[in-house]
Amino acid sequence: MDSETFEKSRLYQLDKSTFSFWSGLYSEVEGTMILLCGGIPFLWKLSGQISGRAGFGPEYEIVQSLVFLLLATLFSAVTGLPWSLYNTFVIEEKHGFNQQTLGFFFKDAIKKFVVTQCILLPVTSLLLYIIKIGGDYFFIYAWLFTLVVSLVLVTIYADYIAPLFDKFIPLPEGELKQQIETMAKSIDFPLTKVYVVEGSKRSSHSNAYFYGFFKNKRIVLFDTLLEDYSALNKEPAEGEDGENEETKSKTKNKKQGCKNEEVLAVLGHELGHWKLGHTVKNIIISQMNSFLCFFLFAVLIGQKELFAAFGFYDTQPTLIGLMIIFQFIFSPYNEVLSFCLTVLSRRFEFQADAFAKELGKAKDLYSALIKLNKDNLGFPVSDWIFSMWHYSHPPLLERLQALKDAKQE
């Protein structure tokens, strides 16, 4: 890593760290003020007035809950907008990652909000209805419902939701596609399609992932990951619009992405997660935690003191109970769980690296990790306590050290 890139990485991490501190502090202050000023019961009362004007009285608790949820998410979107704008058009722009225009940003934000509501409101209404009619064992039915919903969303996300925001195209026939198919076949990965997503229209950060259940697996590569396909490496044609000229000036003299051998090494790491069962293990842990949370919710939901502490003295709405218990009562537990999952994630990453090493990709993965770190201006030095708590992926130097012996061999 040359001194110029090191300095850029240092300044980028400082800016991100400072932004994270102030945005986190604002979030804590905002949440505290909402609690102290009775913001939750006020919003619930306002939701009741709105639903009442629409002809739905207090007996229509689910309707009032949906209005409350819509208003709460709208408030969150509006208050979070300045922070998102600053992060995108100041920090990411300053360090050369942002590729969005202001119009694209707002169009994207509105689309995300609408799609989220189209999923969130029907799912929440059904969940509340199940809790209402479920009897003593409602927590089992609620858990089963959320399990089905999560599996359905994972199944349809990449095919129906993600294309609403980014363009997915099949990876063209050629050497890279053949090598990917050969590697997938060698480990019995049931690959059906390989896509390239035009992530460069949004950001110059790179990524790759796979999705799908059973015998229908697909691999998705960001164009910014591929040296031969990244739009950021291509010169705009003369006479094209000013937006392309702006993109050209941002990425001048910057060669981004990995060579085919390095892309295969990165995919070897990703496929290692599948072969070693990491995806299934994460789903099992997530569902065990979800069941435990619903069980404890069933135990605590009858405690009127919980509702009174948050300003609900006369009513105990189910949605408010879910919010109080899951967001506030479980907060210490969630911190401990988050740390345990971070430790497990780091272990999985080392195992996936080792799997890529067994495929003979140690040397290429070594160089790919360095390239990706430079492309994303990752700072290679990290405090071990801070990284242990916050980083789901091991620091770069630790991963390189684990690969080093195999690379030298």
C-alpha positions in Angstrom: 0.0 0.0 0.0 1.6 3.2 -1.2 1.8 6.3 1.1 -0.8 8.2 -0.9 -3.4 5.5 -0.7 -2.6 5.0 3.0 -3.2 8.6 3.7 -6.5 8.6 1.7 -7.6 5.6 3.6 -6.7 7.2 6.9 -8.7 10.4 6.1 -11.7 8.4 4.8 -11.8 6.3 8.0 -11.5 9.4 10.2 -14.4 11.0 8.3 -16.6 7.9 8.6 -15.7 7.5 12.3 -16.6 11.2 13.0 -19.8 10.9 11.1 -20.7 7.7 12.9 -20.1 9.3 16.3 -22.3 12.4 15.6 -25.1 10.5 13.9 -25.1 7.9 16.7 -25.2 10.7 19.3 -28.1 12.4 17.5 -30.0 9.1 17.4 -29.6 8.6 21.1 -30.6 12.2 21.9 -33.6 12.0 19.6 -34.7 8.6 21.1 -34.3 10.0 24.6 -36.3 13.1 23.9 -39.1 11.1 22.3 -39.4 9.0 25.4 -39.2 11.9 27.9 -41.7 14.1 25.9 -44.2 11.3 25.4 -43.7 11.0 21.7 -44.9 7.4 21.4 -48.3 7.9 23.1 -48.7 11.2 21.3 -48.2 9.5 17.9 -50.5 6.6 18.9 -53.2 9.2 19.8 -52.7 11.0 16.5 -53.0 7.7 14.7 -56.3 7.0 16.4 -57.6 10.4 15.4 -56.6 9.9 11.7 -58.1 6.4 11.6 -61.2 7.7 13.4 -61.7 10.3 10.7 -61.5 7.5 8.1 -64.4 5.7 9.9 -62.3 3.3 12.0 -63.0 3.5 15.8 -60.8 2.4 18.7 -62.0 -1.2 18.1 -60.0 -1.3 14.9 -56.6 -1.5 16.7 -54.8 -3.1 13.7 -55.8 -0.2 11.4 -54.6 2.3 14.0 -51.4 0.3 14.4 -50.8 0.5 10.6 -51.3 4.3 10.7 -48.9 4.6 13.6 -46.3 2.5 11.8 -46.6 4.6 8.6 -46.2 7.8 10.6 -43.3 6.5 12.6 -41.4 5.3 9.5 -42.1 8.5 7.7 -40.8 10.5 10.7 -37.7 8.3 10.8 -37.1 8.7 7.0 -37.4 12.5 7.3 -35.1 12.9 10.3 -32.6 10.5 8.8 -32.6 12.2 5.4 -30.1 15.0 6.3 -27.6 12.4 7.6 -28.0 10.3 4.5 -27.5 13.3 2.3 -24.4 14.3 4.2 -22.9 10.8 4.1 -23.6 10.4 0.3 -22.8 13.9 -1.0 -20.2 15.0 1.4 -18.2 12.1 2.8 -18.6 9.5 -0.1 -18.4 12.3 -2.7 -15.3 13.8 -1.1 -13.5 10.4 -1.2 -14.6 9.6 -4.8 -17.2 6.8 -4.1 -20.5 8.5 -4.8 -21.8 8.2 -8.4 -25.3 9.4 -7.7 -26.9 12.7 -8.7 -29.3 14.4 -6.3 -32.3 13.5 -8.4 -31.3 9.8 -8.5 -30.8 9.9 -4.7 -34.3 11.3 -4.0 -35.9 9.0 -6.5 -34.2 6.1 -4.9 -35.2 7.2 -1.4 -38.9 7.5 -2.4 -38.8 4.2 -4.1 -37.3 2.5 -1.1 -39.9 4.0 1.2 -42.8 2.9 -1.0 -41.4 -0.6 -1.4 -40.8 -0.9 2.3 -44.3 0.1 3.2 -45.8 -2.3 0.6 -44.0 -5.1 2.5 -44.1 -3.8 6.1 -47.7 -2.9 6.4 -49.3 -6.1 5.1 -46.9 -8.3 7.1 -47.4 -6.3 10.3 -51.2 -6.4 9.9 -51.1 -10.2 9.5 -48.7 -10.6 12.5 -50.9 -8.5 14.7 -54.0 -10.5 13.6 -52.2 -13.8 14.4 -51.2 -12.6 17.8 -54.8 -11.5 18.5 -56.4 -14.8 17.6 -53.6 -17.2 18.5 -54.6 -17.9 22.1 -52.1 -19.1 24.6 -49.7 -20.4 22.0 -49.8 -17.3 19.7 -46.0 -17.0 20.0 -45.5 -20.3 18.1 -47.8 -19.2 15.3 -46.2 -15.7 15.2 -42.8 -17.2 15.0 -43.8 -19.6 12.2 -45.4 -16.7 10.3 -42.2 -14.6 10.5 -40.1 -17.6 9.5 -42.2 -18.1 6.3 -42.1 -14.3 5.5 -38.3 -14.2 5.9 -37.8 -17.2 3.6 -40.2 -15.8 1.0 -38.4 -12.4 1.1 -35.0 -14.0 0.8 -36.3 -16.0 -2.2 -37.9 -13.1 -4.1 -35.6 -10.3 -3.1 -32.9 -10.6 -5.8 -35.5 -11.5 -8.6 -38.2 -9.0 -7.9 -37.2 -6.4 -5.4 -33.5 -5.6 -6.1 -34.1 -5.1 -9.9 -36.4 -2.2 -8.9 -33.3 -0.3 -7.8 -30.4 -1.7 -10.0 -30.1 -3.3 -13.4 -29.1 -7.0 -13.4 -27.7 -8.5 -16.6 -26.4 -12.0 -17.3 -22.7 -12.3 -17.3 -21.7 -12.5 -21.0 -20.4 -15.8 -22.3 -16.6 -16.0 -22.0 -13.7 -17.3 -20.1 -14.8 -15.9 -16.7 -18.2 -17.4 -16.9 -16.8 -20.8 -17.9 -14.3 -20.7 -15.0 -17.1 -19.8 -12.5 -19.3 -22.7 -13.8 -16.3 -25.1 -13.6 -15.5 -24.1 -10.1 -19.1 -24.3 -9.0 -19.4 -27.8 -10.5 -16.2 -28.9 -8.8 -17.8 -28.4 -5.3 -21.3 -29.4 -6.4 -22.7 -25.9 -6.1 -26.1 -25.9 -8.0 -25.4 -22.8 -10.0 -28.1 -21.8 -12.5 -27.3 -18.2 -13.5 -24.5 -15.6 -13.0 -25.5 -11.9 -13.0 -23.6 -8.6 -13.1 -25.3 -5.7 -11.3 -24.6 -2.1 -12.3 -23.6 -1.0 -8.9 -21.3 1.7 -10.4 -24.4 3.9 -11.0 -24.8 4.2 -7.3 -21.3 3.8 -5.8 -17.8 2.7 -6.7 -17.7 0.2 -3.7 -17.6 -3.4 -4.8 -19.3 -6.6 -3.7 -20.4 -10.2 -4.7 -22.9 -12.6 -3.3 -25.0 -15.6 -4.0 -28.7 -16.4 -3.3 -31.4 -19.0 -3.8 -32.6 -22.1 -2.1 -32.1 -25.8 -2.9 -31.1 -26.4 -6.6 -31.6 -22.9 -7.8 -28.5 -20.9 -6.9 -27.5 -17.6 -8.5 -24.3 -15.6 -8.2 -24.3 -11.8 -8.4 -21.2 -9.8 -9.2 -21.0 -6.0 -8.9 -19.6 -4.5 -12.0 -17.2 -2.6 -9.8 -15.6 -5.9 -8.8 -14.7 -6.8 -12.3 -11.7 -5.1 -13.9 -12.9 -6.0 -17.4 -16.5 -4.9 -16.9 -16.4 -1.9 -14.5 -17.9 1.2 -16.1 -15.6 3.2 -13.9 -12.6 1.9 -15.9 -14.1 2.8 -19.3 -13.7 6.2 -21.0 -17.0 7.9 -21.8 -17.5 8.4 -25.6 -16.9 11.9 -26.8 -20.0 14.1 -26.9 -21.8 12.2 -24.1 -23.6 14.2 -21.5 -22.1 16.2 -18.7 -23.0 13.5 -16.1 -20.6 11.1 -17.8 -17.9 13.8 -18.0 -18.4 14.3 -14.2 -18.0 10.5 -13.6 -14.9 10.5 -15.9 -13.3 13.3 -13.8 -14.0 11.4 -10.6 -12.4 8.2 -11.7 -9.5 9.5 -13.8 -6.4 7.5 -13.5 -8.2 5.0 -11.3 -8.1 1.3 -12.3 -10.7 -0.5 -10.3 -11.7 -4.1 -9.7 -10.0 -7.5 -9.9 -8.6 -9.8 -12.6 -10.5 -12.9 -13.5 -8.3 -15.1 -11.3 -8.9 -12.8 -8.3 -12.6 -12.7 -9.0 -12.6 -16.5 -8.9 -10.7 -16.5 -5.6 -13.3 -14.1 -4.1 -16.1 -16.4 -5.3 -14.2 -19.3 -3.9 -14.5 -17.6 -0.5 -18.2 -16.9 -1.0 -18.9 -20.4 -2.1 -17.0 -21.6 1.0 -19.8 -20.0 3.1 -22.2 -22.3 1.3 -20.1 -25.4 1.3 -19.4 -25.1 5.0 -23.0 -24.5 5.9 -22.6 -21.0 7.2 -25.7 -19.7 5.6 -27.9 -22.5 7.1 -26.2 -22.0 10.5 -27.0 -18.3 10.4 -30.7 -19.0 9.5 -31.0 -21.6 12.4 -29.4 -19.1 14.9 -31.7 -16.3 13.7 -34.8 -18.4 14.0 -33.9 -19.8 17.4 -33.4 -16.2 18.6 -36.7 -15.2 17.0 -38.6 -18.0 18.8 -37.0 -17.0 22.1 -38.0 -13.4 21.6 -41.6 -14.2 20.8 -41.7 -16.6 23.8 -40.4 -13.8 26.1 -42.8 -11.4 24.5 -45.7 -13.8 25.4 -44.5 -13.8 29.0 -44.1 -10.0 29.3 -47.0 -8.7 27.2 -49.4 -9.0 30.2 -47.4 -6.7 32.4 -49.4 -3.4 32.5 -46.4 -1.7 34.3 -44.4 -1.9 31.0 -47.1 0.0 29.1 -47.6 2.5 32.0 -43.8 3.3 32.0 -44.1 4.4 28.4 -47.3 6.5 28.9 -50.0 3.9 28.1 -52.1 3.8 31.2 -55.5 2.9 29.8 -54.7 0.7 26.7 -52.1 -2.0 25.9 -51.9 -2.0 22.1 -50.1 -5.1 20.7 -47.9 -3.1 18.3 -46.7 -0.9 21.2 -46.0 -4.0 23.3 -43.9 -5.4 20.5 -42.0 -2.1 20.2 -41.4 -1.7 24.0 -40.3 -5.3 24.5 -38.2 -5.9 21.3 -36.7 -2.4 21.1 -36.2 -1.4 24.8 -36.5 -4.4 27.1 -34.3 -6.6 24.9 -31.7 -3.9 24.3 -29.0 -5.3 26.6 -29.7 -8.8 25.3 -29.4 -7.6 21.7 -26.0 -6.1 22.4 -24.7 -9.3 23.8 -26.2 -11.3 21.0 -24.7 -8.9 18.4 -21.2 -9.4 19.9 -21.6 -13.2 19.8 -22.7 -13.1 16.2 -19.8 -10.8 15.3 -17.3 -13.3 16.9 -19.0 -16.1 15.0 -19.0 -14.1 11.7 -15.3 -13.5 12.0 -14.7 -17.3 12.6 -16.8 -18.0 9.5 -14.7 -15.6 7.4 -11.5 -17.3 8.3 -13.0 -20.6 7.5 -14.2 -19.4 4.1 -10.7 -18.0 3.4 -9.3 -21.4 4.3 -11.8 -23.1 1.9 -10.6 -20.8 -0.9 -7.1 -21.8 0.0 -8.0 -25.5 -0.3 -9.2 -24.7 -3.8 -5.8 -23.4 -4.7 -6.8 -19.8 -4.6 -4.7 -18.5 -1.7 -2.3 -16.4 -3.9 -5.2 -14.8 -5.9 -7.3 -14.3 -2.8 -4.3 -12.6 -1.1 -3.9 -10.1 -4.0 -7.7 -9.7 -4.3 -8.1 -8.7 -0.7 -5.4 -6.1 -1.0 -7.0 -4.7 -4.2 -10.4 -4.6 -2.7 -9.1 -2.9 0.4 -7.4 -0.2 -1.7 -10.5 0.2 -4.0 -12.7 0.7 -0.9 -10.1 2.8 1.0 -10.1 0.3 3.9 -7.7 1.3 6.6 -5.5 -1.7 7.3 -4.7 -0.9 11.0 -7.3 -1.4 13.7 -7.5 -1.6 17.4 -8.1 -5.2 18.4 -10.8 -4.5 21.0 -12.7 -2.1 18.8 -12.5 -4.4 15.8 -13.5 -7.4 17.9 -16.7 -5.6 19.0 -17.6 -3.8 15.7 -16.2 -5.7 12.7 -18.0 -8.7 11.4 -15.0 -9.3 9.1 -11.5 -9.8 10.5 -9.1 -7.0 9.8 -7.2 -7.3 6.5 -3.8 -7.9 8.1 -5.2 -10.9 10.1 -6.7 -12.4 7.0 -3.5 -11.9 5.0 -1.4 -13.5 7.7 -3.7 -16.6 7.7 -3.2 -16.8 3.9 0.5 -16.0 3.8 1.9 -19.4 4.5 -0.2 -21.0 1.8 0.7 -18.2 -0.6 4.4 -18.7 -0.1 4.0 -22.5 -0.6 
